[in-house]
Amino acid sequence: MKKALITGITGQDGAYLAKLLLEKNYEVMGTFRRTSHRSLERLEVLDLMNKVELIKMDLTDQISINKTIKYSQPDELYNLGAQSFVGASFDQPLLTSNVNGLGALGIFEAVKEFSPHSKIYQASSSEMFGNSDEIKNENSRMYPASPYGISKVFAHKTAQHYREAYDIFISCGILFNHESPLRGLEFVTKKITSAVARIKANKQETLYLGNIKSKRDWGFAGDYVKAMWLMLQQQKPSDYVIATNESHSVEDFLTGAFEYVGLGDWRKYVKIDKKLIRPQDIDNLIGDSSKAKREIGWEPTVQYKDLIRLMVDDDLKLLEK
């Protein structure tokens, strides 16, 4: 039985990945940060609470990282722990850099010292690319437009360094935006689908948004965690763009969600709040995942319109409880 360690197991990706690995008969351990409130809801939704071993660890504390790696000795380590909200990184740039950048460095160093046999998956991000018109692949220029993107570039380049300098198996998944019913409310897709459900149920009247012209390559998180696993089943580590190869604007997402529940024109319900517009934003992100298809056999299975419907349906069901 293989052992897997997932940092950030309580997040959207961590929960879906834990479910996938358990289905593949892994022993699954996952780290979470100690807080004054519970953060295990996603694991409960997927009925995973009594099936994984939870370990308290903080990516800003090297001692706890070292203890966790020494104890777990994982065959596969998935570093998903992060300050993952791009908007918050403008308000908390130092925290974001410490968690996402130095935290990843701490993981790599601990594996080098205490568990060198472990294969590592590093969660890189499409936000590393920033603004440019071309479709992004593994060799595209990185020009991040947020503290979050900058922190991910640091972690990505550090992963490549440890792979080359110390012969550690580290594969980086450059994941484009991926959503699901487990997405947090601070993310625009979930903010939209939750509001649409509440407006449909007459529990909310207005939805406030920032920049609705930006475009993103949106896929389903359940598909994307399979790509993470596939990367660590290869003979050699590498970097892979994981994307649907098409982009849609926030306005397109609004249109699809409101039309799906029969509310018609979203403009009757949405107001633009300038306070929600970021100091710097990315106009368009679209990825080329042909390398992932060719080398690890990965393709997305959930289409864009089906993703919207999946999320809206789940939010409607939550209101019925």
Secondary structure, DSSP 8 states (H G I E B T S, - for coil): --EEEEETTTSHHHHHHHHHHHHTT-EEEEEE---SS---HHHHHTT-TTTSEEEE--TT-HHHHHHHHHHH--SEEEE--S---HHHHHH-HHHHIIIIIIHHHHHHHHHHHH-TT-EEEEEEEGGGTBS-SS-B-TTS--B--SHHHHHHHHHHHHHHHHHHHH---EEEEEE--EE-TT--TTSHHHHHHHHHHHHHTTS---EEES--S-EE--EEHHHHHHHHHHHTTSSS--EEEE--S--EEHHHHHHHHHHHTT---GGGTEEE-GGGS-SS--SB--B--HHHHHHH-----S-HHHHHHHHHHHHHHHHH-
